[in-house]
Amino acid sequence: MSGHATMGDEPSIALVVLDTLRADAFDEHFDWLPGVQFTNAWSTSHWTAPAHASLFTGRYASEAGVTITSQDFDRHTTRLPELLQSRGYRTRAFSCNVNISERLGWHHGFDEFDGGWRLRGLGANVFDWDAFIAEHQSDGPDRYLRALWRCVDGDCDTTQSLKQGALMKLRDMGLKGRHRDDGAGELLEYVRDRSWDRDREFLFANLMEAHRPYDPPDEYRTDPNADPPHFDGVKATLEEPPSEPERITTAYDDAVRYLSDIYRAIYGELASEFDYVVTLADHGEALGEYGAWEHGSGLYPPVMRVPLVVSAPGPHASHRTPDASGTRATRDALVTHLDVYATLLDLAGIDADHRRGNSVRPLLSSDPPALELRSNVLSEFHGISRRRRLSLEADGYAVARVDTERHGLATADCYYFEDLTETRTIGDCEPAALEAALDRQIAGLERRADLSEADLSGLESQLEELGYL
């Protein structure tokens, strides 16, 4: 690496993941965000946990040990916040996503791990409402009294369990109760209330406003009287397309418009406190393209292409990016989450083994060099969860079509991926050459061989109810 900060001059860095934000939706609604935008950025996976594993380790999810069957982020791989801690950084996290929670091991390396209202409902002793509902959904109204009694009489936190049950009921009815959004407003208050240091400060955040149920505040909804759309993305992709697709795309766009506005306020706070602000998505969302919906069924282009902007608003940033004048420049270099990991270490002055990624730091200057960081990007799909598989089988679906390992490969000009039934090539490229390059990438993976089925202890049902699995 070159141009490292010396000890004591490390810049403060904020890493903000806008969960499930499509690249085209970002382009439409986030034109206000200054910095350097990487317009050819791709995720390493189609859903949150493995994509974040790449961000935190600089390795593919199968190498880091985070897949659909091993979601618990164990301690075998040194992580980004731990490396930053070793450099003297104060590390803090604010997650609104239950997949990125202390309960699943994502808190390691953070001095402070906080979160939105969803995470506060995941206490170890909270009654498993989803499992109870699945078991007693045919029992009639009496099931509510039975559930109430179990909350009071069972071995659980009665107060928190009742609060979580009431919240779930409100969400099912299309009401948020006292929660205006999915946690972005809480992050705004969190950033405003904390004391930040320009030297060696790191903040990670995950925001869920673009994720289903696509339920922004009423004033952002095109039709305030319409409930959020309810549909199953995997079933919709397999056999049952939604009856009102335009309602889904409108609701998603409404949610993104709100996310843009609330993140503009959040970014304003971060820009006054941090030298670098890295804004990106973990993955995107399919909205009917290729017959696909949401992000649980495969490696479709609108799921895998992600927005990525590196802003340098702070006076101690070593590169004066175009955002100093409130504008945004673009770079067309092919990049991935692995390169974001390498870049964050580079900015912090840390030498570490991140051979999977390359720092984009040279491309942040106003006069960047001609530089090709990589020739291709691999993406992984590891199948579906056991609970999801059993549910689909019970409903008569051909599960083998979706519950299989698949891969994709992006180059500077093309994208090659394995669909449910065929391979597809996007762009004017030779499929055989792409397939050969993909095979080489897969063969070069250093997969974790010691993985076991994660013991989610009831959490999986909550994740699926919220649309995460």
SULBELPE-V476860 format. One line per field, one symbol per residue. phi: phi as a letter, one per 20 degrees, with the letter a starting at -180 (. if undefined). A space follows every 10 residues. Layout:
phi: ???
//
This chain:
phi: .cmffegodf fecdddeegm efffffgfdd fffepdeeec dceebebfgf fffffecmcf gfefnccfec fffeefdfdg ffffgfenfe dcccdddffd cffdneefnd fbccaeffff edffdegeff fffffcfeen gffffffgff ffeeebffff ffffffffff ffendemeef bepffffgfg ffeeeddfdl cccdbcddfe egelcfggfe egcfeefgfd bdffffffbc ggfcffffff ffffffffgf fffffffgff fecdfccddb dfadbecofl mdcmcedrdf gfeefcfbcd dcfefeffde fgffdmdcdc cdffcbgfff gffffffemd ebfcffccfe gfeeffcfff bdfaebcecc cdncffffff ffffeneefg fdebfcbcbd dfccccbeef cbeccdoece gfffffffff fffefdffed ecgfeelnfg fffffened
//
